[in-house]
Amino acid sequence: MKKTLALLLCVAMLASLTACGFNVSVSTDDDKVRGEQNVVTDPTSGNASENGGASENGGTPTNAPSANSGFDLGQTAGLNYENKFIGIGCNLDSNWTFKTEAEIRQMNQQAANLAGEEYKEAVKNAAIIYDMAAAHSNMTDTISVNLEKSSEAQVATLDLTQAYQSLIPTIKTSYENMGFTNVTTTITNAMLGGKSIPVMKLSASISGIPFYAMSVMLKCSDGYVASISIGTIQTDGTDALLAKFYWTN
């Protein structure tokens, strides 16, 4: 059982890597996750829809901050997280614990010994930037927020629905290689702060335990794509956890 729970935590990390357009391989000892950057691009822009600035297929940024906001990292205070560069925040209850700033710096290994502006400058061009991670007291439900640096042109033409579709074969194979069965992925829409946005949902099982995940990609300014990754077990609580997020812009 302990090995299964550890694997589920590993899978939550896998979801956070694949959400941003990465090819991911998971080692056989269940505790090492590696990602290689593979930016997913779409040569044609999607069709924007009027929905509070949101586009259902991701043809235009749903949450791009003002042009002069510049790259920035998120902040946690108590049970709240906000990143005004991404344009999102979330409020959690007392059953949740955020990783500390020091733990997040350790996850961004190349900048673990830096702080302040030096730290921000060191991580801003990393392949993947860990910004927030939180775990429920049940030790299996997780939420994370990451950023990936691409180019402004690539992000401007990125169709999120097509990006999710391109990731499905890699994600399905990765889960099956870890021993998961009944792996099913669905591209659908979910609500974030009153806006309907495209998301990818996954359901699977391992050792008889149902597992559910949701990946949410958000296009940002300055050529960045953010991802919210949510993982739960036993029952699908991903929509309820996404509802804890709000827009800051």
Disulfide bonds with the S-S distance in Angstrom:
none
